[in-house]
Amino acid sequence: MLTLRCNPISDGFDEGGFSQAGNVDFYLKSFRDHGSRTLAELIQKFSNSATPVNCVVYDSFLPWALDVAKEHGIYGDAFFTNSATVCSIFAHIHHGLLTLPLTPEMTPLLLPGLPPLTSQTCQFSEEARGVSEIWPAKLIGPMVPSAYLDERIKGDRGYGSSLWKPLSEECIEWLEKKPSNSVVYVSFGSMVSLSEE
């Protein structure tokens, strides 16, 4: 039988998260320092139990978690929330097969196992239409501001949301208009902490 435990670790700002830190660099350093320490404490806490920690599954955004796992002689597995294409690009960069920044001469980007990648061919409207005919789903995207894609919306450089500055009021207002127990929150690699409220 597999026992899976989910336990929190500290980013050093347990009362208010990122808003307490003031800036990204300070937050990430604190998260690495406090996160490494509290993850090590958590592994140690269970080391003499009937089910000690034998693998840490961590968000790929937090690579220092692998260092902590190795220090304790246990496995570490990165959980990538990116698409397979993005993971392939990261692997090519990691192995020195693709260098950044890309230059205009390097387009279209040619990588083994992937179609030629250009800003024009990375539009997925056909796929979106095909999927919506099969599944009654609403596809969201593109998740990139227009300025970085086709510039149809002049001056659109913002994402409209931020990991660092949540849209709390807007979200609460929207949620209050929905029937009770009708909304499910699914997070793929979020740094947001939610209370029971």
N, C-alpha and C positions, 0 to 999 in steps of 0.2 A: 504494500500500500504506500502511496506517495503522500507525504505530508508537505504541504505548501504553506509557509507562513509569510504574511506581509506585515512588516513592522516599520514604523517611521524612524528616520534619523534626523538629526538637527542640521539646519543650515546656518545656525548661529543667530537667527532672528526669529525665535519661536513665537514671539508675540505679534509680529506684524509682517513677516516675510520680507520681500524685496523693498517695500516702502520704507522700512527701517534703515536699510543700508545706504540709501542715497545715490549710489551709482553702480553700474554693472560690474566694473572691475573689482570693487570692494566686495560686492555680493558674491561673485564667483570665487574669490579667494577665501572668503569666510566659509562658503559652502564646502569648498575643498577641505579646508582645515577642520572645521567642525564635523562635516560629513564623514571624513576619514576616521576621525576619533570615535564618533558615536557608532559608526558601522563596525569598527573594531570591537567596541564594547558590546555590541549586540551579538556578534559572532562569539565572543568570549562568554557571554551570558549563557548561551545555549551549548557551549562546548562539552560540558559534563552532563548534559541531559540525555534522555533516552533517544532523542532525535537531534543530534548536533547539526549545525549548518554545514552542508557539504558543497553548496554551490550558491553563488550570489548572481542573480539575474539583475542587471543594471541597465538603465537607459544609456544609449551610446553617447549621450550628451555629457555623461559623468564618467569619463574614462579612468579617473583615479580610483573608482571602486574596484577595478581589476587589480590595482596595486595592493589594496587592502586584502583582497581575497588571496592573492599570492603570498603575502606576508603571513597568512594563517594556514597556508598549505591546502587551500581548497580551490575548487574550480570557480571561474568567473565567466559568465556569458553575457555579451552585449545584446541588448534588445533594440533592434533598429526599427524605428517607426517610419522610415523612409520607403519609397518605392524601390523595386528591384533595380530599376535604371539608376537611381541615385546611389544605391549601394554599390553597383558595378563601377560607377564613376569614382566613388570614394576609394574602392579597392585599387583601381588603376593609379590614382594619385598616390596612395599609400605605398605601392610597389614601384613608384618612380616611372610608370609607363605613361603618365600624363602629367604635364607640368602646367602650373598656373602662374600668371593669368593667361587665358587663351588669347591668341592674336587673331585678327581677321583672316590671316592665311591658313589658320587651323580649322576653318569652317568649310564644309560641314564637319562636325566632330565624328570621327570614325573609330568605333570601339568594337572589338569582337563580340558577337552575339547581339548587337544592337543595330537598329537601322541608323542611317546617317542622321545626325542630330543638328538641326538648324532652328533658329527661332521660328521660322515659318512652318517647319514640319512638326514642331512640338505643340501644335494646336490639336486638341483632342475632341473637337466638336462632333465629328462623325462617330467616334466611339461612344460619346455621351448619348447621342441620339439612339444608337443601337442598343445600348444597355437599358435605356429608359423604355424601350419597346418590350423588353423581356421582363424587367423588374419594375414594380411601381415605386421607384425611388426618386428622390430629388438629388441631383448631383450639384455639388457646390464647387464653384471655381470659375475662372482661375483664381487662385489664392494669392496672386501676385498683382500689384498695382499696374494699371494700364501703361504708365510711363516706361515700365520695363518689358512690356510685350509689344503692343501695337500703337500706343499713344492715342487711342480713340478718345480717351477722356483726358483733356489737357490738364496738366498740373497734378495728375493723380499719382503721387509718390508714396502715400501712406497706406498702411495695411488696415487702418481703421480699428485695430485692436493691438494690444501689446501684452507681452508676458509680464511687463513691469508695471503697467498702469491698467488695471482691470476696468472694464465697463460695467461696474457694479450696478449703478442706478439704472442704466438702460436694460440690463439683463433682468433685474428685479421687476421693472415695469413690464417687460415682455412676459415674464413668468406669471405675474399676477393676473394676466389676461387669459391664461390657459386653465382648463379644468384641473382640479386637484388630481395628483398622481398620473398626469398624462404626459409628462416630459421625462425623458431619460437622458442623463448626462454621461457621455462617453468621452474619455480623455486618452489620447495617444501621445504620451510623453509630455505631460503638462507639469509646470512648476507651481501650479495653483493648489492651495489647500482649502478644502471645503469643510465647514462645520456641519453638524446634523441639521441645523436650522436651514 
